[in-house]
Amino acid sequence: MSLRLRLFCGIGVFVLFLFLIFSLSAVNQAVEMLEQKELETGQLLNDIIQTEMDAQVNVATVSALTLSNNRQVQQLFAQRDREGLLDLLLPSFRATNNNLAQLQFHLPDSTSFLRLHEPDRYGDSLADIRHTVNECNRTLTRVAGLEEGRSGYGFRVVVPMFWEGKHTGSLEVGTSFGATFLRHLANHVSGEYYVYRIPQVPSVVWEDFQKPGQLIATASLRADSWPLKHEILSRLARGETVFTQSEDNKHHLVLVPFFDYAGVVKGYYKVVMDRSLVTAGIFQMKKNLYTFSILGALVVGILVFIYLGRSLEPIKELVKAMQIVTTGDLNRQIKLKPRRDEIGQLTECFQLMVAKLREIVAALDDAREKQAGYLRDTVLALAAAVEARDVYTINHSQQVASIAKAIGTHMGMSRRQAEQLYFAGLLHDIGKIGIPDFILQKPGKLTELEFSEIQSHTEVGYKILEAAGDIFAPMAPMVKYHHEKWNGTGYPEGLRGEEIPLGAAILAVADAFDAMVSSRPYRNALTEEKALEEIVACSGSHFHPQVVDIFISHYKEIMKQSVAETTAGAIVNPAGPVGRQRQQYMPEMILRPFDYRVRYDGILQAVNDVVLVFSEEMKLIEWNHRAERLYGYTCEEFSRMSAGQLFSSVDSEELEKCMQAQKGIGVFRAKHRKKDGTVFPVEVTNVAFVEAGKKCWLNLVRELEPVLAGEDTA
């Protein structure tokens, strides 16, 4: 296909796209106007319903107050003269029967005394079903609103009755809440009107056909064929007004919840309004606009095709040059004929762009190398912070990482994958930051609760790496699943077989082997021969069979490679405990500038311990939420504090000097002070690093148990 034809097709498609965008925009605006109009109509209907309900209550209120203040009515009721009340009130009640659905008197114990709408029914107790009557007789105040009675829902107003200062009972006036009320509403806005009870709301109605969730009343001759989804019913039950469309989009539904006198949702109005003419109009509008768009695009395309011609030939050369660049070859020299028109300017800009791209790629390569160095420093610091707490596990993570990397290399991993596996090995126990020392260093058998605490370190490590950002993402699953077993009996998720990531399976073998050949407080180290026998014995049950095969068959090469890796990056601990402080040293690389921060704030909040970061002037510059909870200070108060304000007066000067003199990682015990003045013992893992050219200290603080606090820290 020629360049001319390609440009024609491209421009034609673009023009067609513009016309379609215009058409869609016009249709959307029309639809939005319609939906806004429907929304306004629905809101108006909602206001009308609320107004009419209030009007019904007001009518009943006026009648109730008028009768309750009538001296003759008060006297006849106080004398319990039922016949006298009938003679006095029945004629006027029948005359207003269209407005008042019921009028009755109740005794103080909520027993029905007289029903003007059913004179022959009296003497029955309403205490179990008519809560408005109970509340009025109890509080001697007016109670008004919607309530369900034995004959259905109605607008009720109940007022207390008195005679010569003595409470004689209550008077109730009710108005209709049925089809008559709905037909009255339909006079304002046309539509199909239904009233439903909310499903699962208990009912006191006597009739069997009035089940919860069924129709209460309707002003429509049509059966309700517009079902509602459970989600909408849930919103109605929460008291929300809902505007929606039917499934066929031909009807607009207005759903208004109604509340009883106590403010509890009891049901909802359902008003269905026809919108079929509107949807048909929108369909025709779309059809016309799309047709216009296609025809307009064709006309414009033909005009563009006429003016293209030979004038675009020079672009072919530029396209060929661009194709060379898109292959990633920025070193190849691109020669283009010089021109003095716009295409010549484009050619010159393109050549400048290629030169800039060469510079950017070179700068990115340098930045990538620096980023890799900063990442390694961060990983080493985090790994050392874990191992600094236990002299028995010094260099364990380094050895596991080196063995795992060697295994991965022999299994055909790329250099990048092997490096990621190495870093995962360094961090595989980072989750133990949040586990107390008395569990980590316990010489005897762990309790079930203590073992559960140990198991949690895989999840904690995963969360810390996840919070650290995308750069740690490939390592997080390896750390999380390195205690899974091939037969599915491991933790934290009981993965089985190939479900376990390969990196995690390699870490499992490396971790187990190094643990077996290392001494622990609760056992002596095994020989390498015995450890290898255990690894082979557990192949296919605990360990990935292929990983075990590679490890055993290439054992000498793997160990030789791992020893070289471990020697290059080992953490040494020549001093052991000295005085109040147990000093441990990191390689000097930890003090390199820390300009590249890997989601530092995320790491702080993910660590289970209290984290405090001090500046070179010993000012508190960063902390996590756990620090605020432990010390009792607010975020604003912490921002103005120094190290001396957190240390006890006895330890303050000594500890500041200790921290400032430190060049790597140290673990020591001290006493800190809370906001309320309480002094309490802590163990601090102190990490020295340099950020933006200034030395800083990161403290991981763990509050000691009273028994541990009393031990000799020397």
N, C-alpha and C positions, 0 to 999 in steps of 0.2 A: 504494500500500500504506500502510495506516494506521501511525501510530507504535506503537500497541499490538501490531500484528502484526509490525512490524519488530523490536521489542524481544523479542517471543516467539521469533521466528526466531533472533535473535542469541543470546539466552540458551540456547535449545534447542541451537544448534550448539555453544555453549561447554560446556554440560553433556555433550553427546555427546563432545566433544573430551576432557573430563576423564575420562569413562568409558573412552574408547579409550586414553588415556594410562595409566590404571590397568591396563587389560587388557594393554597392551604391556609395562608394567613387570613385571606378574606373569609374563607369558610369558618375558620376557627373564631374569628371575631364575631361572625354572625351567631355561631353556636354559643359563644360566651355571652353575647347579648341576650340570647334566648334563655340560657341557663340563669343569668342574673335576673331576668324578668320572672322566671319561674320561682327563683329563690325569694324574690320580693313578694310574689303572690303567696308563696308558702309562709313567709314570715307574717304577712298581713293576715292570713288565715289563722296562724298561731295566735296572733294578737286578738283576733275576733273571738276565738274559742275561749281564751283567758278572760276577755272582757265579758262575754256572755255568761261564763261560769260565775264570775264575780257578781254579775247582775242578778243571777238566780239566788245567790247567797244573800245579796242585799235585799231582795224582795222578801225572802223568808225572814231576814233579820228585822225589817220594819214591822212585819206582821207579828212576829214573836214579841218584840218590845211593846208594841201597842197593846196586845192582849195581856201581857204580864203586868203592865202598869194600870190596867183597868180594875178599879176597886171592887166592882161587882163580881168580876171573874175571880179575883183574889179571894173574896169572901166565900163564894160558892165552892171553890176548890178546897179552901181550908175546912169548910164544913163537910167535905166529901159528898157534895150534892151532885151526883152524876146526872140526874134527870134535869136539874136546874141548868147545868152547863149545856146539856143538849138543847134545851129549849132556847137558851140564850144565843148559842153560837152556831148551831147546825144550819139554820137558814142562810146566814151570811157565808158560811163555809161552802155550802153548795152553790151559792151565787158566784164564788170566786174559784170554783173547782178547776178552771182552766189554768189558773196561776199557781194554786197550792195543791200539791198532791196528797198531803197528809197533815193532820194536826192532832196531837195527842198530849195527854197529861200523864206524868209519872209520879209515883210516890217517892219519898227519900231513899228507899232501898231499891230503886229502879224497877219497881213493879208497875205494869201498865194499869192506869186508872181509867182512862177514857181515850178511845180512838174515834174522832169525828168521822174519819173516812171508813171505819168499820165499827160502828157503835156496839155491836154485839160481842166484840172480842175485847176482853179486859181481864185483868187478874193474873196474866202470865208474867214471869220474871224476865227482864231484859238484861240482867246483870252480866250474863255470860257472853252476850253478843253485841250489846249497844254501849260501846266504850265512851261515846260522847255523852250519853245520859249519866253513866257512872262518874265521869270527870266533872260534869256540871254539878251533880249532887254533892260531890266530894269537895270541890273548890269553891262552890257557890258563885261561879263566874260563868259568863256566856261562852259557849263552845260552838264554833261554826265551821262548816266545811263539808266535803264529800265523805259519805260513810255508807257502808254496805249493811243492809238490814236483811230480814228474812224474805222480803219481797224484792230484793235487789238494791242497786245503788240509788242514792238520792242526795240532793243538797240539803243538809240538816243544819238547823239552828236551834240549839237547846239553851234556854235561859232559866235561872232559878226563880222559884215562886215564893213569895213571903206574905204573911198576914200578921199585921201588928208586930213586926220585927222578928217573927219566928219563921224559920224555913219550913215550908209545907210540901216541897217537891219541886218538879220542873215541868216546863212547857216546851214542847217541840213542834216546830213548823218545818215542813219539807216541801221542796219543789221537784219537778220531774227531771229525770236524767235518762230518758229513754228515747224512743223514735221521735216523739214530739220535739224534744230539744234538738235532735239532729236535723229534722226538717226545718226548724227555725234557723239553724246554722247554714243550711243549704240555700236559704234565701239570700245570703250574703255572697257566697262563692259557690258556683255550681260544681257538682262532682258527685261521686259515689261515697256515701258516708257510712262508716262502720265504727263500732266501739267494741274493743276486746279487753278481756282480763289478761294481765301478764301471766304466762305459764309459771306454775309452781308457787303462785300466791294463794294462800288458803282462803276458802270461801265459806260463808255462813248461810248461803242461799239454800232454801229448802228443796227447790226443784232439782230433780236428778239430771235434767238435761243441761243445767248450768254448771259444767265442769270447768276447772281452772284452765285458762288459755282459750276458752271458746268464746263465741260471739255473745256480747251482752245486749247490743241493740244495733239497728241499722235503719237508715232512711233510704235504702236503695232496693229496687226490685230485682237487681241482678245478684247472683251469688258471687261471693268474693273469690276471684280466680287469680289473685296476685299474692302468692305466698311470700313470706319474709324469711330471710336467712337468720340463722341463730345469732350471728354477730350483731345484726340490727336489733333483734329482740333483747340482746344483752345491753346494748346502748340505751334502749328504751327503759329497761329495768333500772338503769343508773340515773334516769331522769333527763336524758338528752332528747332534744327535738331533732328528728332526722328527716332530711329531704333526699329523696332518691328516685330512681326510675325503675320501671318494671323490666323484666328480662328481655322482652321484645322491644324495649325502648319507646313504646307507643303511649305510655301513661306515666304521669308524674305523681309520685306518692308523697304525701305530707303526713308524717307520723308524729303526733303530739302526745306525750305522756300526761296522765292526770294523777293528781295526788289526793290522798284523803285528808281529813281535818288535821292529822298529826304530821303531814308532810311526807308520808310514805307513798311511793309509787304503787298504784293498784292496777292500772291498765293504760290503754292508749287509744286515741282517736286515729282512725285510718281514713284519709281522704284521697280518693283516686280521681285524677283529672286527665282527660283525654288530650294527647299531644300528637295524634297520628297525622293531622294535617301539617303540623310543624315539621315532623320528621320527613314527610313526603316532600315538602318544600326544600328542606336542606339537601335531600338526595338530588333533586332536580338542579339545585344551585351548583352542587359539586360536579354533576355531569356537564353542565354548560361551561363551567370554569375550566375543567380539564380539557374539554374539546378546544376551547379558545387557546389554552396554553400550547397544545400540540400544534395547532395551525400557525400560531404566532411564531413558535420556535422554527418551524419549517421555512417560513418566509424570511426570517432573520438569517437562518443558515444559508439560504440560497444567495442572499445579498453578500454575506461574508465570503462565500466561495468564489464569487465573481471577482472580488478585489484581492484575493490572495496571490494567485499566479506565480510568476517568476521572481517577484520581489522578495520572496522568502527563501530563495535558494541558499544564501549564505548561512542560514541557520543550520543547515545540514552539517556543515563543518563543526559548528559549535556543539551540536548534539553528539557527534562522534567523540569530541574531546570530553564532554561530560560523561559519556559511557566509560571512557578510560578511568575517570576519577571515581565513578560509582563502584568500580571493581576494587577500590582501596589502594590503587597504585598512585601514590602521591609523588613518587620520585621520578616518574617518567616525564620527560620534557614534552610539552604540548605546544605545537606551532600552529598559529592561526594567522590568516592574512589580515593586515591592518586595514581598517576602514575608518572613514570620518563621519559616518552617520550613527544613529542610535545603536545599530547592531555592533559597530566598532566599539562603542562605549561599553556595551554588554560584554564583548570579548575581553576588553581590558579589565573590567570588574571581575570577570570569571578568573582570569589569570592571577589577579590579586587575591581572590578568594582561595585559590589553590595554595598560594604561598602562605596565607594565614592558617589554612588547615594544617600545613606541615608544621608550623610553629605550635599550634594548639595540640596536635597529636604528640609532639615531643614533650610539651609541658605536662600533658596527661600522663605520659609514661613516667616522668620524674615524680609527679604527685602520687602515682600508684606505688612506686617504690617507697616513698616516704610513708604512705598510708600503711603499707605492709609492715614497716618497722614499728610504727606506733601501735599497730594491732598486736604485734608480738610482745611489745613491752607491757601492754595492758593485760594480755593473757597471762604472762609470767607473774605480774603483780597479783592478780586475782588468785592464781594457783598457789603462790607462795603464802598468801594471807590465810588460806585453809591449812596448809601444812605447818605453818609456824606454831600452831596450837598443840602439836603432838610430835615429840621427838622421834617417835617410833615410825612415823610416816614421812619423814624427811625424804624428799626426792622421789616419793612413790609416784606422784602424778607425772613427773618428768620421765621416769622409767617406763611407766605404762604408755605414755605418748610415744616414746622412741620405739618400743616394741611394736605398738600398733601401726606406726608409720612404716616400719620395716615389713610387717606382714602385708599391709596394703600394697606396698610396692611390688612384692612378690606375687600378689594376686592380680597385677595388671592395672592398678589404679594410675590415673594420670598424676602428674606432679602436683597440680592444684588440689585434686582429691586427697592425695596423701598428706599435703600440708593441712588441709581442713581436718583430717583425721588426727593429725598430730596435735593441733590446737584443742580438739575435743578431748583428747587424752589428758592434756594439761588441766582441763576444766571439768573432768568427769566427776570429781567430788566437790565442786564448788558449792553445791547445795548443803554441804555439811557446815557452812558458815552459821546456820541457824540452829545447830544441834549443841546442847550443853556439853561441856568438857567431861563431866562425870560419866556421861554415856559413852562418848567417843573413846575415853581412856580407861573404861571399866575393865579390870583384869578378869572378872568372872563372867558367868553366863548372863546374857541380857534377859530382862523380863519381857513379857509379850508387849507391854506398852513401850518399853525402851526400844525393842526391835522395830516396832511400828514407827517410832520417831526416826530411827536410822533409815528405814525404807523411804521416808518422805524426802530424803535428800535428792532423789532423782527428779521429783516434781519441782522442788525448790530451785535446783540448778537449771531446769528447763525454763522456769519463769524468769530467772535472772538473765539468761542469755537472750530470751525472747524480748525482754525489756531493753537489752543493750543495742538493738537495732538490726537492720538487714544483714550487716556484715557477719553477724554470728548465727544467722538463720540456718546454714547448712550443718552447724555443729549441734544445735539445740536438740534435734531428735536423737542423735547418737548419745548425748549425755542422759537424756530421759530414759532410753531403753537399754542401757548397757548392763542392767541386771535382769533382763528378760532371758528365759531359758528356751532351748529348742523344743522341749516337750510341752511348753505352755504353763509351767509352774512358777515362772519368775514374776517379777513386779516391775512397774506399777500396774500394768494392764493385762498381764498374762498372755502376751503375744506368743504365737506358735510358728515355728518353722520359718518360711520365707516372709512371713509378716514382719519379722524383726529386720530393721534396716541393717545392711551389710556392715556399715561402720560401727554400729552398736554391737553387732556380733563379734567383730574383731576386738573391740575394746573389752568385751566380756572375757575373752581368752587371755589378753594381755594383763588385765586387772587381776584375774584369778592366779595366773602364773607368778606375777611379781609378789602378790600377797602370800603365796605359799612359800616362796624362797626367802621371805623377810620375817624377821622376828616381830612378835607382838607381845603385849603385856600378859596375854592369856595362853601363849604357846611359843615353842621354839620354831625356828625356820626349818623347812624341809630341804633335803638335798635336791639339786636340779633333776637328778634321775627320778626321784620319787615324785616330784611335782609333775614331770612329763608323763609318768605313768597315770597320775590322777587325771590329767588333761585328756589323755587317750581314753581312759575308762569312762569319762563323761561325754565323749563325742556322741552326738545323736540324741542325747538326753538333755544335758545342760548346754552344750556348745554346738555351733554350726559345724557339721562334719567337714565341709570343704576348708573352712578356716583352720580346723585342727590338722587336717592333712598337710596344708601348706606350712603351718607352723612346725610340725614334726619333721617333715621332709627337708626343710630349709633351716633347721634350728640354728646351726652354727653361723650361717651367713646372716640370719636375722639378728642373733645376739651380737655379732660383731658390728653390724650396722647400728644397732640400738645403743651399744656401749659408746660408739663414737658420737652419736647424737646426744646421749645423756651427758657425756663429759663436756660437750660444748655448752650446754645450757643448765648444768646442775646448780642446785641451791645448797650451799654448805652451811653447817652449823658447828663451827669449831669450839665455840665458847660454852654452850649449854647455859644453865641457870647461873647468874652472877648477881649477888646481892638481892635487891628488890626487883631486878629486871632480868628477863631471859632474852638475850640479844640474838637475832638471826639476820644474816646478811643476804642481800640480793645482788645479782650482777650489777655493775655500774650503769648498765643501759637503762635502768629504771629512772635515773636522774636526767635522762635526755629530755628536751623540751616536749611538753605534753599538749602541743597546740591542737592536735587532732583528737577531739573528744568524741567517743563512741556512745552517744546517747547516755551521757553520764547521769543525768537526772533519773532516767528510767531505771538504771542499776541501783541507785540509792534507794528508791522506793521499793524495789523488788527484794532487797536483802532483808532477812528476818531480824538481824541485829539492829541495835541503835547505831546510826552512822553520823559522825561529826567530822567536818573538814575545817581545818584551821589554816589561816594565811601565814605568811612569813612573820607578821607582827603578832601572831597568836590570836588573831581575831577570828571568831566563828563566821565562816562564809557560806557553808552549806550544811544541810542536815536533812533527815527524813522524818516522816510523820511519827515513827516510833520514838524518836528523840523527844518530840513535843509531849507525847503521852507519858514517858518515863520521868522527865524532869519537871513537868507541869508548867512550862513556859509557853506563851503564845508565839506564833510566827514572828510578830512584830518585836516581841521582847528578845527572841533569839537573835534577831538581826543586829542587835546592839551589844551583844555579849562577847566576852573574851574567854580564853581557856581558864584564867585564874578564877573567874566567877563560878565555873562549874566544879573545879577542884576544891577539896577541903583546904582550910587555911594551913593545915600541917603539911599537905603534899603539894600545894600550889607551885611554889618556887622551884622545888626539886623536880617535879614532873615536867614543868616547862623547859628547864635546862636539859632534861633527859630527852625530850622529844626533839628539841632543836639540834642536839648533838648527833642524833640518829641519822644514818645514811641509807638505810634500807627498810627492813621490816623488823619490828620487835614486839614482844608480848610481855606485859607487866601487869601487876595488880596495884590498885590505888583506891582512894576513897573520893567519891564525887558528892556534890551537894545539890539537893532539889530546891525548887522555888520556896517551899515551906520551911527550909532550913534543915531538913533531914539529911544526915550524912550516911551513905551506904557504900558497901564494898563493891568493886567492879574489877573485871579483867579486861584489859585493853589490848587489841592488836593494832599497832601503830605502823602505818605505811607512809614513807617519805617519797615525794615525787615533785617534779618541777612542772609548773604550768605557766605558759606565757612568760618564761624567763624567771619566775619567782618560785621559791621553794614552798611547798605546802605539805600538810600532814593529814592523812585520813585515818580516823580512829573508828574501829569496830568495837563497840562497848557492850559487854554482857554483865548484867547484874548477878553477883554471886549469891548463892544460898548462904544462910547464916552459918552453917557448919563449915563450909568452905572458907568463909570470911575469917573464921577464927584460926585457920591453919597458919603455920609459919611461912610467910612468903619469901623468906630468905632462902 
